Amino acid sequence: EKKPSAGEMFEFKGLAVNYGSCSVALDGRPVTLSPTELKLLFFFTRNPGRVYSRDQILDHVWGDDTFITDRTVDVHVRRLRSQIEKDMEHPRFILTVRGFGYKFNDMQ
């Protein structure tokens, strides 16, 4: 995985992710995320619109040699949503694709 440049950014619907400084803001306000939540958000924002299974997310975010359950993904997605979503019942960023996994919303 290539290292992001200092100015490399992702912006969508008020969510701003700066990969170089590992910072996140929502509607201009800083958001504090755990290292795992940040890695998860980086993964989703680098692959918007693509659906990933829990196992694929585990491999990409935690690595192949980590022995954790796929439900760990659900817990971390829920924690991440609690930080960046205004309405957890109707998320606008990280969407659940029932029966498949999760994706980052790529629709305006």
Biopython code that builds the backbone (N, CA, C, O; Angstrom):
import numpy as np
from Bio.PDB.StructureBuilder import StructureBuilder

atoms = [
    (1, "GLU", "N", (0.859, -1.191, 0.000)),
    (1, "GLU", "CA", (0.000, 0.000, 0.000)),
    (1, "GLU", "C", (0.894, 1.239, 0.000)),
    (1, "GLU", "O", (1.802, 1.359, 0.822)),
    (2, "LYS", "N", (0.630, 2.148, -0.920)),
    (2, "LYS", "CA", (1.473, 3.343, -1.004)),
    (2, "LYS", "C", (1.146, 4.309, 0.125)),
    (2, "LYS", "O", (0.013, 4.389, 0.598)),
    (3, "LYS", "N", (2.165, 5.032, 0.537)),
    (3, "LYS", "CA", (1.978, 6.048, 1.577)),
    (3, "LYS", "C", (1.310, 7.263, 0.947)),
    (3, "LYS", "O", (1.722, 7.699, -0.128)),
    (4, "PRO", "N", (0.285, 7.820, 1.595)),
    (4, "PRO", "CA", (-0.374, 9.001, 1.038)),
    (4, "PRO", "C", (0.505, 10.233, 1.175)),
    (4, "PRO", "O", (1.314, 10.343, 2.097)),
    (5, "SER", "N", (0.330, 11.151, 0.245)),
    (5, "SER", "CA", (1.045, 12.420, 0.358)),
    (5, "SER", "C", (0.338, 13.283, 1.404)),
    (5, "SER", "O", (-0.816, 13.035, 1.756)),
    (6, "ALA", "N", (1.044, 14.289, 1.888)),
    (6, "ALA", "CA", (0.521, 15.131, 2.973)),
    (6, "ALA", "C", (-0.801, 15.780, 2.608)),
    (6, "ALA", "O", (-1.646, 15.984, 3.479)),
    (7, "GLY", "N", (-0.996, 16.108, 1.341)),
    (7, "GLY", "CA", (-2.211, 16.812, 0.949)),
    (7, "GLY", "C", (-3.306, 15.932, 0.382)),
    (7, "GLY", "O", (-4.338, 16.439, -0.057)),
    (8, "GLU", "N", (-3.102, 14.611, 0.384)),
    (8, "GLU", "CA", (-4.086, 13.716, -0.210)),
    (8, "GLU", "C", (-5.358, 13.706, 0.629)),
    (8, "GLU", "O", (-5.333, 13.406, 1.822)),
    (9, "MET", "N", (-6.479, 14.043, -0.025)),
    (9, "MET", "CA", (-7.750, 14.229, 0.688)),
    (9, "MET", "C", (-8.871, 13.444, 0.014)),
    (9, "MET", "O", (-8.811, 13.102, -1.167)),
    (10, "PHE", "N", (-9.889, 13.176, 0.816)),
    (10, "PHE", "CA", (-11.151, 12.638, 0.321)),
    (10, "PHE", "C", (-12.240, 13.476, 0.961)),
    (10, "PHE", "O", (-12.246, 13.668, 2.177)),
    (11, "GLU", "N", (-13.171, 13.982, 0.143)),
    (11, "GLU", "CA", (-14.280, 14.769, 0.692)),
    (11, "GLU", "C", (-15.589, 14.284, 0.091)),
    (11, "GLU", "O", (-15.685, 14.032, -1.111)),
    (12, "PHE", "N", (-16.607, 14.157, 0.960)),
    (12, "PHE", "CA", (-17.911, 13.681, 0.517)),
    (12, "PHE", "C", (-18.956, 14.089, 1.542)),
    (12, "PHE", "O", (-18.858, 13.718, 2.712)),
    (13, "LYS", "N", (-19.948, 14.845, 1.113)),
    (13, "LYS", "CA", (-21.089, 15.221, 1.964)),
    (13, "LYS", "C", (-20.678, 15.747, 3.338)),
    (13, "LYS", "O", (-21.269, 15.366, 4.349)),
    (14, "GLY", "N", (-19.675, 16.612, 3.381)),
    (14, "GLY", "CA", (-19.254, 17.206, 4.644)),
    (14, "GLY", "C", (-18.218, 16.416, 5.417)),
    (14, "GLY", "O", (-17.705, 16.891, 6.431)),
    (15, "LEU", "N", (-17.902, 15.210, 4.949)),
    (15, "LEU", "CA", (-16.868, 14.395, 5.582)),
    (15, "LEU", "C", (-15.553, 14.641, 4.851)),
    (15, "LEU", "O", (-15.469, 14.440, 3.639)),
    (16, "ALA", "N", (-14.534, 15.071, 5.575)),
    (16, "ALA", "CA", (-13.219, 15.335, 4.985)),
    (16, "ALA", "C", (-12.187, 14.433, 5.648)),
    (16, "ALA", "O", (-12.036, 14.432, 6.870)),
    (17, "VAL", "N", (-11.482, 13.669, 4.827)),
    (17, "VAL", "CA", (-10.460, 12.746, 5.312)),
    (17, "VAL", "C", (-9.129, 13.176, 4.710)),
    (17, "VAL", "O", (-8.984, 13.240, 3.489)),
    (18, "ASN", "N", (-8.158, 13.469, 5.572)),
    (18, "ASN", "CA", (-6.817, 13.810, 5.115)),
    (18, "ASN", "C", (-5.922, 12.624, 5.441)),
    (18, "ASN", "O", (-5.603, 12.370, 6.603)),
    (19, "TYR", "N", (-5.518, 11.895, 4.391)),
    (19, "TYR", "CA", (-4.736, 10.675, 4.593)),
    (19, "TYR", "C", (-3.343, 10.976, 5.130)),
    (19, "TYR", "O", (-2.819, 10.227, 5.955)),
    (20, "GLY", "N", (-2.743, 12.066, 4.668)),
    (20, "GLY", "CA", (-1.380, 12.403, 5.079)),
    (20, "GLY", "C", (-1.269, 12.759, 6.547)),
    (20, "GLY", "O", (-0.328, 12.342, 7.223)),
    (21, "SER", "N", (-2.232, 13.532, 7.043)),
    (21, "SER", "CA", (-2.181, 13.952, 8.452)),
    (21, "SER", "C", (-3.017, 13.048, 9.356)),
    (21, "SER", "O", (-3.095, 13.271, 10.564)),
    (22, "CYS", "N", (-3.646, 12.020, 8.762)),
    (22, "CYS", "CA", (-4.501, 11.082, 9.515)),
    (22, "CYS", "C", (-5.554, 11.841, 10.313)),
    (22, "CYS", "O", (-5.797, 11.549, 11.484)),
    (23, "SER", "N", (-6.176, 12.821, 9.659)),
    (23, "SER", "CA", (-7.202, 13.607, 10.339)),
    (23, "SER", "C", (-8.528, 13.503, 9.600)),
    (23, "SER", "O", (-8.579, 13.300, 8.387)),
    (24, "VAL", "N", (-9.595, 13.650, 10.371)),
    (24, "VAL", "CA", (-10.951, 13.555, 9.839)),
    (24, "VAL", "C", (-11.752, 14.715, 10.401)),
    (24, "VAL", "O", (-11.624, 15.065, 11.575)),
    (25, "ALA", "N", (-12.582, 15.310, 9.546)),
    (25, "ALA", "CA", (-13.482, 16.370, 10.000)),
    (25, "ALA", "C", (-14.861, 16.107, 9.420)),
    (25, "ALA", "O", (-14.996, 15.581, 8.315)),
    (26, "LEU", "N", (-15.869, 16.476, 10.169)),
    (26, "LEU", "CA", (-17.248, 16.365, 9.711)),
    (26, "LEU", "C", (-17.871, 17.743, 9.830)),
    (26, "LEU", "O", (-17.949, 18.305, 10.922)),
    (27, "ASP", "N", (-18.312, 18.286, 8.705)),
    (27, "ASP", "CA", (-18.880, 19.636, 8.659)),
    (27, "ASP", "C", (-17.939, 20.649, 9.315)),
    (27, "ASP", "O", (-18.375, 21.552, 10.029)),
    (28, "GLY", "N", (-16.641, 20.479, 9.055)),
    (28, "GLY", "CA", (-15.639, 21.416, 9.544)),
    (28, "GLY", "C", (-15.156, 21.183, 10.962)),
    (28, "GLY", "O", (-14.237, 21.864, 11.418)),
    (29, "ARG", "N", (-15.758, 20.230, 11.673)),
    (29, "ARG", "CA", (-15.349, 19.950, 13.052)),
    (29, "ARG", "C", (-14.486, 18.693, 13.094)),
    (29, "ARG", "O", (-14.824, 17.692, 12.462)),
    (30, "PRO", "N", (-13.367, 18.733, 13.838)),
    (30, "PRO", "CA", (-12.507, 17.549, 13.929)),
    (30, "PRO", "C", (-13.237, 16.366, 14.565)),
    (30, "PRO", "O", (-14.040, 16.531, 15.484)),
    (31, "VAL", "N", (-12.942, 15.182, 14.061)),
    (31, "VAL", "CA", (-13.502, 13.938, 14.589)),
    (31, "VAL", "C", (-12.337, 13.099, 15.105)),
    (31, "VAL", "O", (-11.362, 12.879, 14.386)),
    (32, "THR", "N", (-12.434, 12.634, 16.342)),
    (32, "THR", "CA", (-11.389, 11.801, 16.925)),
    (32, "THR", "C", (-11.766, 10.337, 16.750)),
    (32, "THR", "O", (-12.810, 9.892, 17.226)),
    (33, "LEU", "N", (-10.906, 9.596, 16.063)),
    (33, "LEU", "CA", (-11.144, 8.179, 15.813)),
    (33, "LEU", "C", (-9.999, 7.358, 16.389)),
    (33, "LEU", "O", (-8.867, 7.831, 16.487)),
    (34, "SER", "N", (-10.308, 6.123, 16.768)),
    (34, "SER", "CA", (-9.259, 5.196, 17.198)),
    (34, "SER", "C", (-8.433, 4.814, 15.965)),
    (34, "SER", "O", (-8.892, 5.005, 14.839)),
    (35, "PRO", "N", (-7.231, 4.282, 16.158)),
    (35, "PRO", "CA", (-6.434, 3.854, 15.001)),
    (35, "PRO", "C", (-7.173, 2.858, 14.103)),
    (35, "PRO", "O", (-7.070, 2.940, 12.879)),
    (36, "THR", "N", (-7.910, 1.927, 14.692)),
    (36, "THR", "CA", (-8.648, 0.949, 13.888)),
    (36, "THR", "C", (-9.790, 1.612, 13.132)),
    (36, "THR", "O", (-10.008, 1.310, 11.958)),
    (37, "GLU", "N", (-10.518, 2.503, 13.778)),
    (37, "GLU", "CA", (-11.601, 3.223, 13.097)),
    (37, "GLU", "C", (-11.041, 4.047, 11.944)),
    (37, "GLU", "O", (-11.655, 4.127, 10.880)),
    (38, "LEU", "N", (-9.884, 4.656, 12.149)),
    (38, "LEU", "CA", (-9.254, 5.453, 11.102)),
    (38, "LEU", "C", (-8.848, 4.565, 9.925)),
    (38, "LEU", "O", (-9.082, 4.923, 8.771)),
    (39, "LYS", "N", (-8.244, 3.413, 10.207)),
    (39, "LYS", "CA", (-7.871, 2.487, 9.129)),
    (39, "LYS", "C", (-9.106, 2.013, 8.371)),
    (39, "LYS", "O", (-9.082, 1.893, 7.146)),
    (40, "LEU", "N", (-10.178, 1.747, 9.099)),
    (40, "LEU", "CA", (-11.425, 1.310, 8.481)),
    (40, "LEU", "C", (-11.990, 2.407, 7.578)),
    (40, "LEU", "O", (-12.407, 2.133, 6.452)),
    (41, "LEU", "N", (-12.004, 3.635, 8.067)),
    (41, "LEU", "CA", (-12.502, 4.754, 7.261)),
    (41, "LEU", "C", (-11.617, 4.974, 6.037)),
    (41, "LEU", "O", (-12.132, 5.208, 4.943)),
    (42, "PHE", "N", (-10.303, 4.904, 6.199)),
    (42, "PHE", "CA", (-9.390, 5.038, 5.057)),
    (42, "PHE", "C", (-9.702, 3.971, 4.016)),
    (42, "PHE", "O", (-9.762, 4.263, 2.822)),
    (43, "PHE", "N", (-9.900, 2.739, 4.465)),
    (43, "PHE", "CA", (-10.192, 1.639, 3.546)),
    (43, "PHE", "C", (-11.471, 1.916, 2.760)),
    (43, "PHE", "O", (-11.488, 1.795, 1.536)),
    (44, "PHE", "N", (-12.535, 2.285, 3.458)),
    (44, "PHE", "CA", (-13.807, 2.540, 2.781)),
    (44, "PHE", "C", (-13.723, 3.729, 1.827)),
    (44, "PHE", "O", (-14.237, 3.658, 0.711)),
    (45, "THR", "N", (-13.086, 4.812, 2.248)),
    (45, "THR", "CA", (-13.061, 6.012, 1.401)),
    (45, "THR", "C", (-12.138, 5.851, 0.201)),
    (45, "THR", "O", (-12.274, 6.583, -0.780)),
    (46, "ARG", "N", (-11.219, 4.926, 0.257)),
    (46, "ARG", "CA", (-10.363, 4.659, -0.908)),
    (46, "ARG", "C", (-11.055, 3.733, -1.903)),
    (46, "ARG", "O", (-10.577, 3.554, -3.024)),
    (47, "ASN", "N", (-12.174, 3.146, -1.497)),
    (47, "ASN", "CA", (-12.897, 2.188, -2.340)),
    (47, "ASN", "C", (-14.397, 2.474, -2.335)),
    (47, "ASN", "O", (-15.187, 1.564, -2.079)),
    (48, "PRO", "N", (-14.813, 3.718, -2.611)),
    (48, "PRO", "CA", (-16.245, 4.037, -2.522)),
    (48, "PRO", "C", (-17.071, 3.247, -3.532)),
    (48, "PRO", "O", (-16.661, 3.037, -4.674)),
    (49, "GLY", "N", (-18.246, 2.816, -3.077)),
    (49, "GLY", "CA", (-19.176, 2.129, -3.962)),
    (49, "GLY", "C", (-18.948, 0.634, -4.078)),
    (49, "GLY", "O", (-19.830, -0.088, -4.543)),
    (50, "ARG", "N", (-17.797, 0.161, -3.669)),
    (50, "ARG", "CA", (-17.506, -1.266, -3.769)),
    (50, "ARG", "C", (-17.965, -1.968, -2.499)),
    (50, "ARG", "O", (-17.677, -1.516, -1.391)),
    (51, "VAL", "N", (-18.679, -3.075, -2.666)),
    (51, "VAL", "CA", (-19.180, -3.840, -1.526)),
    (51, "VAL", "C", (-18.106, -4.831, -1.082)),
    (51, "VAL", "O", (-17.526, -5.549, -1.897)),
    (52, "TYR", "N", (-17.856, -4.854, 0.216)),
    (52, "TYR", "CA", (-16.888, -5.785, 0.796)),
    (52, "TYR", "C", (-17.564, -6.641, 1.852)),
    (52, "TYR", "O", (-18.367, -6.154, 2.649)),
    (53, "SER", "N", (-17.226, -7.924, 1.845)),
    (53, "SER", "CA", (-17.712, -8.824, 2.897)),
    (53, "SER", "C", (-16.932, -8.548, 4.179)),
    (53, "SER", "O", (-15.891, -7.891, 4.154)),
    (54, "ARG", "N", (-17.436, -9.047, 5.282)),
    (54, "ARG", "CA", (-16.721, -8.897, 6.554)),
    (54, "ARG", "C", (-15.325, -9.509, 6.465)),
    (54, "ARG", "O", (-14.355, -8.932, 6.956)),
    (55, "ASP", "N", (-15.230, -10.684, 5.833)),
    (55, "ASP", "CA", (-13.927, -11.344, 5.704)),
    (55, "ASP", "C", (-12.947, -10.502, 4.889)),
    (55, "ASP", "O", (-11.771, -10.408, 5.238)),
    (56, "GLN", "N", (-13.426, -9.891, 3.809)),
    (56, "GLN", "CA", (-12.553, -9.036, 3.004)),
    (56, "GLN", "C", (-12.086, -7.824, 3.809)),
    (56, "GLN", "O", (-10.923, -7.428, 3.730)),
    (57, "ILE", "N", (-12.995, -7.244, 4.579)),
    (57, "ILE", "CA", (-12.640, -6.085, 5.412)),
    (57, "ILE", "C", (-11.619, -6.505, 6.467)),
    (57, "ILE", "O", (-10.650, -5.786, 6.711)),
    (58, "LEU", "N", (-11.827, -7.663, 7.092)),
    (58, "LEU", "CA", (-10.859, -8.178, 8.072)),
    (58, "LEU", "C", (-9.473, -8.299, 7.450)),
    (58, "LEU", "O", (-8.483, -7.869, 8.041)),
    (59, "ASP", "N", (-9.405, -8.887, 6.254)),
    (59, "ASP", "CA", (-8.116, -9.072, 5.587)),
    (59, "ASP", "C", (-7.442, -7.743, 5.278)),
    (59, "ASP", "O", (-6.242, -7.587, 5.501)),
    (60, "HIS", "N", (-8.211, -6.779, 4.763)),
    (60, "HIS", "CA", (-7.635, -5.496, 4.349)),
    (60, "HIS", "C", (-7.277, -4.597, 5.526)),
    (60, "HIS", "O", (-6.252, -3.917, 5.492)),
    (61, "VAL", "N", (-8.098, -4.585, 6.557)),
    (61, "VAL", "CA", (-7.897, -3.642, 7.664)),
    (61, "VAL", "C", (-7.071, -4.257, 8.791)),
    (61, "VAL", "O", (-6.192, -3.598, 9.345)),
    (62, "TRP", "N", (-7.346, -5.507, 9.132)),
    (62, "TRP", "CA", (-6.651, -6.150, 10.250)),
    (62, "TRP", "C", (-5.493, -7.025, 9.792)),
    (62, "TRP", "O", (-4.548, -7.244, 10.550)),
    (63, "GLY", "N", (-5.553, -7.529, 8.564)),
    (63, "GLY", "CA", (-4.503, -8.413, 8.050)),
    (63, "GLY", "C", (-4.885, -9.872, 8.171)),
    (63, "GLY", "O", (-5.707, -10.255, 9.003)),
    (64, "ASP", "N", (-4.266, -10.680, 7.318)),
    (64, "ASP", "CA", (-4.581, -12.110, 7.244)),
    (64, "ASP", "C", (-4.263, -12.880, 8.514)),
    (64, "ASP", "O", (-4.949, -13.847, 8.844)),
    (65, "ASP", "N", (-3.229, -12.460, 9.225)),
    (65, "ASP", "CA", (-2.759, -13.266, 10.352)),
    (65, "ASP", "C", (-3.422, -12.916, 11.680)),
    (65, "ASP", "O", (-3.000, -13.396, 12.731)),
    (66, "THR", "N", (-4.447, -12.091, 11.638)),
    (66, "THR", "CA", (-5.144, -11.703, 12.859)),
    (66, "THR", "C", (-6.306, -12.664, 13.107)),
    (66, "THR", "O", (-7.106, -12.929, 12.209)),
    (67, "PHE", "N", (-6.389, -13.178, 14.327)),
    (67, "PHE", "CA", (-7.445, -14.133, 14.657)),
    (67, "PHE", "C", (-8.549, -13.431, 15.439)),
    (67, "PHE", "O", (-8.549, -13.416, 16.670)),
    (68, "ILE", "N", (-9.474, -12.859, 14.709)),
    (68, "ILE", "CA", (-10.636, -12.215, 15.311)),
    (68, "ILE", "C", (-11.860, -12.624, 14.515)),
    (68, "ILE", "O", (-11.741, -13.080, 13.378)),
    (69, "THR", "N", (-13.029, -12.464, 15.100)),
    (69, "THR", "CA", (-14.246, -12.896, 14.418)),
    (69, "THR", "C", (-14.738, -11.822, 13.461)),
    (69, "THR", "O", (-14.399, -10.645, 13.588)),
    (70, "ASP", "N", (-15.547, -12.256, 12.503)),
    (70, "ASP", "CA", (-16.082, -11.298, 11.533)),
    (70, "ASP", "C", (-17.030, -10.302, 12.188)),
    (70, "ASP", "O", (-17.260, -9.220, 11.648)),
    (71, "ARG", "N", (-17.577, -10.653, 13.338)),
    (71, "ARG", "CA", (-18.465, -9.713, 14.047)),
    (71, "ARG", "C", (-17.691, -8.526, 14.601)),
    (71, "ARG", "O", (-18.280, -7.491, 14.913)),
    (72, "THR", "N", (-16.376, -8.667, 14.724)),
    (72, "THR", "CA", (-15.533, -7.543, 15.122)),
    (72, "THR", "C", (-15.700, -6.396, 14.131)),
    (72, "THR", "O", (-15.681, -5.226, 14.513)),
    (73, "VAL", "N", (-15.864, -6.739, 12.859)),
    (73, "VAL", "CA", (-16.085, -5.713, 11.832)),
    (73, "VAL", "C", (-17.352, -4.937, 12.157)),
    (73, "VAL", "O", (-17.361, -3.708, 12.090)),
    (74, "ASP", "N", (-18.424, -5.645, 12.509)),
    (74, "ASP", "CA", (-19.691, -4.980, 12.837)),
    (74, "ASP", "C", (-19.518, -4.000, 13.992)),
    (74, "ASP", "O", (-20.038, -2.884, 13.957)),
    (75, "VAL", "N", (-18.781, -4.431, 15.015)),
    (75, "VAL", "CA", (-18.556, -3.582, 16.191)),
    (75, "VAL", "C", (-17.809, -2.310, 15.783)),
    (75, "VAL", "O", (-18.189, -1.210, 16.186)),
    (76, "HIS", "N", (-16.763, -2.457, 14.996)),
    (76, "HIS", "CA", (-15.971, -1.292, 14.600)),
    (76, "HIS", "C", (-16.717, -0.393, 13.617)),
    (76, "HIS", "O", (-16.571, 0.828, 13.664)),
    (77, "VAL", "N", (-17.510, -0.982, 12.733)),
    (77, "VAL", "CA", (-18.340, -0.163, 11.837)),
    (77, "VAL", "C", (-19.340, 0.635, 12.665)),
    (77, "VAL", "O", (-19.566, 1.815, 12.397)),
    (78, "ARG", "N", (-19.936, 0.003, 13.663)),
    (78, "ARG", "CA", (-20.895, 0.702, 14.528)),
    (78, "ARG", "C", (-20.212, 1.856, 15.271)),
    (78, "ARG", "O", (-20.768, 2.950, 15.369)),
    (79, "ARG", "N", (-19.008, 1.609, 15.793)),
    (79, "ARG", "CA", (-18.266, 2.673, 16.487)),
    (79, "ARG", "C", (-17.903, 3.807, 15.537)),
    (79, "ARG", "O", (-18.017, 4.982, 15.888)),
    (80, "LEU", "N", (-17.469, 3.451, 14.339)),
    (80, "LEU", "CA", (-17.126, 4.473, 13.346)),
    (80, "LEU", "C", (-18.362, 5.283, 12.971)),
    (80, "LEU", "O", (-18.310, 6.511, 12.900)),
    (81, "ARG", "N", (-19.461, 4.597, 12.733)),
    (81, "ARG", "CA", (-20.709, 5.308, 12.416)),
    (81, "ARG", "C", (-21.110, 6.257, 13.540)),
    (81, "ARG", "O", (-21.604, 7.354, 13.277)),
    (82, "SER", "N", (-20.904, 5.848, 14.783)),
    (82, "SER", "CA", (-21.301, 6.710, 15.906)),
    (82, "SER", "C", (-20.511, 8.014, 15.906)),
    (82, "SER", "O", (-20.961, 9.007, 16.477)),
    (83, "GLN", "N", (-19.353, 8.022, 15.279)),
    (83, "GLN", "CA", (-18.518, 9.218, 15.214)),
    (83, "GLN", "C", (-18.826, 10.102, 14.002)),
    (83, "GLN", "O", (-18.694, 11.324, 14.074)),
    (84, "ILE", "N", (-19.240, 9.481, 12.884)),
    (84, "ILE", "CA", (-19.370, 10.269, 11.644)),
    (84, "ILE", "C", (-20.794, 10.386, 11.109)),
    (84, "ILE", "O", (-21.046, 11.193, 10.215)),
    (85, "GLU", "N", (-21.715, 9.608, 11.631)),
    (85, "GLU", "CA", (-23.092, 9.652, 11.126)),
    (85, "GLU", "C", (-23.966, 10.498, 12.044)),
    (85, "GLU", "O", (-23.868, 10.407, 13.268)),
    (86, "LYS", "N", (-24.817, 11.318, 11.443)),
    (86, "LYS", "CA", (-25.773, 12.101, 12.237)),
    (86, "LYS", "C", (-26.918, 11.221, 12.721)),
    (86, "LYS", "O", (-27.436, 11.410, 13.821)),
    (87, "ASP", "N", (-27.311, 10.249, 11.880)),
    (87, "ASP", "CA", (-28.421, 9.355, 12.198)),
    (87, "ASP", "C", (-27.953, 7.921, 11.964)),
    (87, "ASP", "O", (-27.877, 7.460, 10.825)),
    (88, "MET", "N", (-27.644, 7.229, 13.046)),
    (88, "MET", "CA", (-27.111, 5.868, 12.922)),
    (88, "MET", "C", (-28.111, 4.899, 12.285)),
    (88, "MET", "O", (-27.714, 3.896, 11.692)),
    (89, "GLU", "N", (-29.390, 5.197, 12.408)),
    (89, "GLU", "CA", (-30.409, 4.324, 11.813)),
    (89, "GLU", "C", (-30.492, 4.498, 10.297)),
    (89, "GLU", "O", (-30.951, 3.602, 9.588)),
    (90, "HIS", "N", (-30.053, 5.641, 9.809)),
    (90, "HIS", "CA", (-30.075, 5.936, 8.372)),
    (90, "HIS", "C", (-28.716, 6.506, 7.957)),
    (90, "HIS", "O", (-28.607, 7.693, 7.649)),
    (91, "PRO", "N", (-27.683, 5.663, 7.949)),
    (91, "PRO", "CA", (-26.343, 6.162, 7.647)),
    (91, "PRO", "C", (-26.241, 6.698, 6.218)),
    (91, "PRO", "O", (-26.884, 6.188, 5.301)),
    (92, "ARG", "N", (-25.428, 7.727, 6.051)),
    (92, "ARG", "CA", (-25.240, 8.282, 4.708)),
    (92, "ARG", "C", (-23.847, 8.008, 4.168)),
    (92, "ARG", "O", (-23.585, 8.252, 2.990)),
    (93, "PHE", "N", (-22.943, 7.503, 5.013)),
    (93, "PHE", "CA", (-21.582, 7.231, 4.559)),
    (93, "PHE", "C", (-21.322, 5.731, 4.402)),
    (93, "PHE", "O", (-21.147, 5.245, 3.285)),
    (94, "ILE", "N", (-21.297, 5.010, 5.499)),
    (94, "ILE", "CA", (-21.014, 3.573, 5.447)),
    (94, "ILE", "C", (-22.340, 2.827, 5.466)),
    (94, "ILE", "O", (-23.073, 2.846, 6.456)),
    (95, "LEU", "N", (-22.629, 2.171, 4.350)),
    (95, "LEU", "CA", (-23.919, 1.518, 4.165)),
    (95, "LEU", "C", (-23.797, 0.011, 4.343)),
    (95, "LEU", "O", (-22.803, -0.598, 3.950)),
    (96, "THR", "N", (-24.821, -0.575, 4.941)),
    (96, "THR", "CA", (-24.907, -2.024, 5.055)),
    (96, "THR", "C", (-25.561, -2.557, 3.792)),
    (96, "THR", "O", (-26.614, -2.073, 3.376)),
    (97, "VAL", "N", (-24.935, -3.549, 3.188)),
    (97, "VAL", "CA", (-25.523, -4.234, 2.041)),
    (97, "VAL", "C", (-25.938, -5.604, 2.562)),
    (97, "VAL", "O", (-25.126, -6.522, 2.672)),
    (98, "ARG", "N", (-27.212, -5.713, 2.876)),
    (98, "ARG", "CA", (-27.734, -6.890, 3.568)),
    (98, "ARG", "C", (-27.368, -8.179, 2.823)),
    (98, "ARG", "O", (-27.580, -8.309, 1.617)),
    (99, "GLY", "N", (-26.816, -9.117, 3.580)),
    (99, "GLY", "CA", (-26.432, -10.400, 3.012)),
    (99, "GLY", "C", (-25.049, -10.409, 2.380)),
    (99, "GLY", "O", (-24.552, -11.470, 2.001)),
    (100, "PHE", "N", (-24.414, -9.233, 2.258)),
    (100, "PHE", "CA", (-23.105, -9.155, 1.613)),
    (100, "PHE", "C", (-22.042, -8.535, 2.503)),
    (100, "PHE", "O", (-20.967, -9.112, 2.666)),
    (101, "GLY", "N", (-22.316, -7.367, 3.086)),
    (101, "GLY", "CA", (-21.304, -6.688, 3.890)),
    (101, "GLY", "C", (-21.560, -5.197, 3.960)),
    (101, "GLY", "O", (-22.663, -4.752, 4.277)),
    (102, "TYR", "N", (-20.512, -4.426, 3.656)),
    (102, "TYR", "CA", (-20.591, -2.966, 3.770)),
    (102, "TYR", "C", (-19.964, -2.298, 2.557)),
    (102, "TYR", "O", (-19.149, -2.886, 1.847)),
    (103, "LYS", "N", (-20.373, -1.044, 2.341)),
    (103, "LYS", "CA", (-19.726, -0.227, 1.316)),
    (103, "LYS", "C", (-19.788, 1.229, 1.741)),
    (103, "LYS", "O", (-20.623, 1.619, 2.558)),
    (104, "PHE", "N", (-18.890, 2.026, 1.174)),
    (104, "PHE", "CA", (-18.950, 3.465, 1.378)),
    (104, "PHE", "C", (-19.848, 4.027, 0.290)),
    (104, "PHE", "O", (-19.669, 3.717, -0.887)),
    (105, "ASN", "N", (-20.803, 4.844, 0.673)),
    (105, "ASN", "CA", (-21.764, 5.440, -0.245)),
    (105, "ASN", "C", (-21.036, 6.240, -1.322)),
    (105, "ASN", "O", (-20.207, 7.096, -1.014)),
    (106, "ASP", "N", (-21.346, 5.959, -2.574)),
    (106, "ASP", "CA", (-20.744, 6.730, -3.663)),
    (106, "ASP", "C", (-21.796, 7.532, -4.424)),
    (106, "ASP", "O", (-21.533, 8.027, -5.520)),
    (107, "MET", "N", (-22.977, 7.656, -3.845)),
    (107, "MET", "CA", (-24.064, 8.397, -4.497)),
    (107, "MET", "C", (-24.155, 9.797, -3.911)),
    (107, "MET", "O", (-24.084, 9.975, -2.695)),
    (108, "GLN", "N", (-24.309, 10.775, -4.769)),
    (108, "GLN", "CA", (-24.459, 12.152, -4.285)),
    (108, "GLN", "C", (-25.858, 12.325, -3.739)),
    (108, "GLN", "O", (-26.210, 13.410, -3.276)),
]
sb = StructureBuilder()
sb.init_structure("model")
sb.init_model(0)
sb.init_chain("A")
sb.init_seg("    ")
for serial, (resi, resn, name, xyz) in enumerate(atoms, 1):
    if name == "N":
        sb.init_residue(resn, " ", resi, " ")
    sb.init_atom(name, np.array(xyz, "f"), 0.0, 1.0, " ", f" {name:<3s}", serial, name[0])
structure = sb.get_structure()
